[in-house]
Amino acid sequence: MKLKSFVFRIIQKCLLHTSYLFCKICIKKSNGNLWVIGVDETASVLHHLGQTITPAVTVNLSKHSLYSFQYDIAIDHHPGKIHNLIRLVLGPLYLGFLAHKATHFLYIWQTGFLNDIGDGRAYEFSFLKKRGRKVVCFFLGSDIRSHALLLNYANQQNRDVISTYMNQVHPDCLSTQYDARMRLNAAAADKFADIIFTAPVDQMSYIQKRTYGFFYTFPVEQILMQTNKFENMSPVRIVHAPSSPIIKGTPLVRAAVKALREEGYLFEYLELTGMKHELVMQELAKAHIVLNQFYAFVPGVLGIEAMANCCAMMCSANPEVEDSLPAGVEQAWYRTEYWQITDNLRYLLDNPDKIIFYAYNGRDFVKDNYTYEKANEQFMKIMKDNNLLNSLN
């Protein structure tokens, strides 16, 4: 297996250098800044950043079954080994071409154009930096988070966090091998990235250099500005859509739903898992309350989608802990720790005016902070402040 991996690495490096040299000789380079955003769709972040940062080429090398967005470069989904083989060949060819054409590379998640060779993408980043390209890392959570570090923090704070239960989903997350991979990801970003975006507490990591707060982005035309769903809240419609039930607090949500129904409360509860993204958005547009995640310090993509759809959103995101969150979040959602789900949900059911209060506050918060235009303004200011927008040769 080691020999096979070694051969694949050599093949990919040869393809990369050949592709870049060919493009440099045969293809005219465009003027001005051009972003590459990729390379794997995760929670619709790639799509939204591709609409936020322009001009850009979006690259998705691993099609996600729950999303139907279009990308500038994509590999159609094929059965396992066939897809891996296609990606092994096309990945370095695309990188060689884009390294010639583009000036800036924004990497989402921990994957790259080349297969993971256990270096945290250091070879790939180094290739780009040697050719004067700018590299930005946009981490999403489990691609950089050290569960060992976060669990130590949780023990000091006497509270449960994502890492408390992650080993039930990924049993190796507290192993020395797993932590070593997170160290490599951090080391490569520290050495080569011009800018790093992360949530420093929620995504606690080994990154040493300065980072910028993780930000979300959402199309303003999809924000639910007009709705009549609050004219009739009988019954109240509650939605929970966990991507990973254990670490999102789903067992506690189910316990709260059960307890309140036993108390005689009447409401509709929908639990959405494995559902196409557009169908989830349709359900959010009809929901009154969204029970999000309860071990995290940030609202997550679903939280932004819920607020954009004018839902009263309950989650554990805490600006007092994660100070990378924008100002004004205190009333954008109903902050709920994992031990408060039953009591806080009961409070909203008893006070429907508060459902409307948080729904409209959350919607306005997204409109004021996370539209494509607002996010672009925020992103470009950071780039300008760091002198990263000059066109490259």
N, C-alpha and C positions, 0 to 999 in steps of 0.2 A: 504493500500500500504506500509506503514512504517513497519507493522508487517511482511508482505511478504518479504520485503527487509532484515529485521532483521533475519528471518529464513534462507534465502539464504546465508547470511553472515556466520552464524553459520555452515551451511552445508559445505560451501567452506573451512572454517578454519579446520573443522574436516577432510575433505578429504585431505587437504594439509598435516596436521600433520601425518595422517595415512599413506599417500603415502611416506613421508620422512622416517618415522620410518621403514616401511616395506623395503624400498630400502636400508636403512642403515644396516639392519640385513641380507638381502638376496642377495644384489648385491655388488660385489667387486668394490671398487672405483679405477678409473684409475689414473695413475701417470701423473704429469706435468700439465701445465695450459690448461684449456679448457674453451672457451668462449661460452656463450649463447647470441644470438642476436635476438631480437624480440620486440614486439610480433604482430605487425600489419604492413603490407606493406603500405608504404606511399611514392609515387612518385619514386618508385624503389630503395629507400635508403636502405631498409632492404636487398634486394638482393645484392646490390653492396657492402655493408659493410660485408656481409657474405662471399663474395669472397675476400675481402681485409684483414680481420683479421682471422688468422688461428692459431691453429685448432679451429673450431667453429661449433656450432649447431644452424642452423637458424630455427626460430619458427614463423609461421604466422597463427594466430588464426582467422583471418577474411579475407578470400580470396577477392582480389580486382578484379573487373570485367574487368579492362583494362590491367591487367598484367598476363602473363602466365609463370612466373618464377617457378622453383621448389624449395621446401624448405625441410629441414630434417624432420621437424614436421609441419603438416598443418591440419587444419580442412576444409574439403570440404565444399563448399558453399551450404547451405540449406535455405529453406524459413524462413524468419524472426524468429519467436518464436522457431522453431525447432533448428536453428543454435544457438540461445542464450542459450537454454537448454543444448545442447551438450557442448558448451563452458563453461557453468557454472560448469559442471561435470569434463570435461577433463582438463580445465585450472589449477586447483589446483593439479590434479594428475600429470600433466606434471611438474609443478613447484617443487613438492616434489621429483620427480625422478631427475630432473636436479640440484636441490639444493644439492643432494647427489653426483652427478657425476661431476659437473662443478665447476670451481673456480671463474669465472668472468661472470658478467651479464651486457650486454649492452642493455639498454632500449631506443628504438626509439619511439618518439611520447609520448603521455601521458597515454597510456593504459598499462595494466599489465596482468598477468596470472589470477588474481582474478578480479571479477567484481568491478567496481568503487564504493567504499563505502564512498566517500566524504572525503578522508583523503590524497589525493594527492599521493597515493600508499605507505603511511608511514608504514602500517602494513606489506605489502609485502617486502619493503626494510628492515624493522627491522628484519623480519624473516631471511632474507639472512645474514644480518650483524651479528646477534647473532651466526650464524654458520660459521663465518669467511670468508664469500664470499665478493668479491669486486663488487661494484655497480658503473656503469657508466651511466650517463644520456646524451642522444644525442637529444636535442630539435630541432624541425623543424620550429617553428613559432607560430601558433595559439595554440599550446599546452602549451606555457609558456608566450606568449606575453600579456602584460597588455595594452589593447587599451586605457584605461584611461591615463596611463603614456605616451604612445606614442603620443596620441592626444595632451596632454599638451606640449610635446616636439615640435610637429608640429606647434602648435600655437605660441610658442616662436620663431620658425624659419621662421614663415610666409610662410608655404608650406603645400601642401597636402601630406598625407602618406596613407598607407594601412588603418589605423584606421579611416581616414576621411570618407571612404565609406563602411567600414565593416558593419555598422549598417543596410545598405540596404540588405546585405546578411544574417546577423545574428542580428536581431533587439535587442537582449538582450546583445550584446557585451559590452555595456557601463553601464550595470546594476551593482548594488552592489553585486548581487549574482554571476554574471560572474566573476567579479574582485576578489571575495572571493575565487573562485575555482583556479584562477591563483596564488593567495597568498598561497593556500594550496600546489599546485604543486611546487612552489618555496621553501616553507618551508620544504617539505619532501626531496627535492633534497639537500638543504642546510644542513640538519641534517644527511642524510644517504649516499649521493653519494660521492664516492672517487674522481671522476672527473666529471665535467660538461662541455659539449660542447654546445655552443650557439653563436648567432651573437648578441652581447650585445646592439647594437643600433636598428637594424632591429627587433630583438626579445626582445625589452625592457621589463624588468620583475622585479620582487621583489627579485630575487636571490641576496644574500649578499656575498657569498664566491667567491673566485677566479674562473673564468671560462676560457675555452680555445676556440679559434675561431672555429666556424662551418667550416667543410671542406667537399669537395665533392670527389667522387671517380668514376673512369670510366675505363673500360677495354681497354688496349692499342691496342688490336687487332681490336677493333671497331672504332678506330680513323681513319678518312678518310684521309689517307696519299697520295693517288693517286686519282685524279679526273680530268675529262675534262669538268666539267660543266661551267667553265669560258671561254671556247673557243667560246661559243655562248650564249650571254646574251640578245638575242632578242626573246622574251621579258625577262626582269628581273623577276625572280620568287621570290615572297615575301610570307612568311608564318607567321601566328600568331596563336598560339595554347594555348589559355588561359584555365587554369583549373577552374578559377573563373573570368568570364569576367569583373565584376564590379571593383573588386579590382586589376585587372591586367592592367586596362586602356583601355579595348576594345572599349568603346564609342569614346575615343580620337583617337584610331587607325583607326576606321571606318571613322571618320571625316577627318583625314589626307588623307586616301585613296580617299575619295570622292573629297576633294579639289584638289588633284594633278591630278586626272582624268579630272576634270573640266578645269584644266590648259592645258590639252592636253597630259599629260604623259601617255605612254603606258606601262603596266606591268601586270603580272599575280598575283593576290592576292588570297591566300587560307587561310581560317579561319578554324582551326581544333578544334573541341570540341567533347568530348565523344568518341574519337577514340582510338582503341587498340594501346598500346604502340609501338608495332613493326611496325604498319602502320605509326605512327607519325615519327618514325626513318627513314622510307623509304622516306617520304616526305622531311625530313630535308636533306637527302643525295642529293636531287635534287634542294634544295633551294639555292638562292644566298644571300638573306637578311632574317633575322628572327627578327620580332618585338616582344620583350619579355614582360617584365613587367615594369611599369613606375611610381610606387609609392614606390618601395622597395629600399633598400640600398645594397642588395646582388643580384647576378645573378640568383639564383635559379637553380633547377635541369635542367629545360628546357634550361636555358642559357648554361649550361655545355654541354648538348647534342647537342645544336645548334653549338657551337664552335667546338666540337669534329667532327661534320659533315662538317666542313669547310664552315661555313656560317658567313657573316658579321652580328654580333649580336648587336642590339640596345636595350639598357635598361638603367634604372636609377641607377644601382648599382654604389655606390660612395665610393671609398677607402678613401677619405678625411673625410667621416663621419664614415664609418664602417672600422676601421683600423685593424680589424681581418682578412681582405682579404690579400692574399699573395702579396709580392712585385712584381711589374712589370705588374699590371693590367691596367695601364693607357692607353695602346694601344691594349689591348686584345679585347675590345669591344668599340663601339662608344657610349660613355656616353650621354644619352638623357633624359633630364627632361621631365615631362609630358607636359609642355608648348612648347617643342621644337620638337615634333614628326614630324610635317609637314615640318618644315624647314630642319631638319636633314635628313629626308628621301629624300627630294628634292635634297639635297647636294649629297647624295650617287648616286641617279639616274643620276645626272649631271656629276658625277665623278666616272665612273665604276672602275677606277684604285684603288679608295679608298675602293670599295666593296672587291676587291681582297686583298688589304692591311689588312683590318680587318679580313677577312676570314682566311688568313694564320696565322696572329698574334694570333688570338683566338685559332686556332687549336694547334699551338705550345705551347700556354700557358697551355692548358689542358694537353698536352703531358709532359710538364715540371713540372706540379704541381699536377695533379689529377689522374694519373694512379693508378691502384691498388698497384703497387710497391711503388710509391712515397707516397701515402696516408698511406700505412702500415708503411713505414719508419717514417713518421711524427707522426703517432699514437703511435707506439712503443717507440719512444723517450720520449713522454709525460708520458707513463706508467713507463718507466725506471727511468725518472727523479723524479717520485713520489714513487718509490720503490713498484710498484704494480704488478710486474711480478714474484715474488717468488711463487713457487707452494705451495698450501695450503693443510692441512691435512683433 
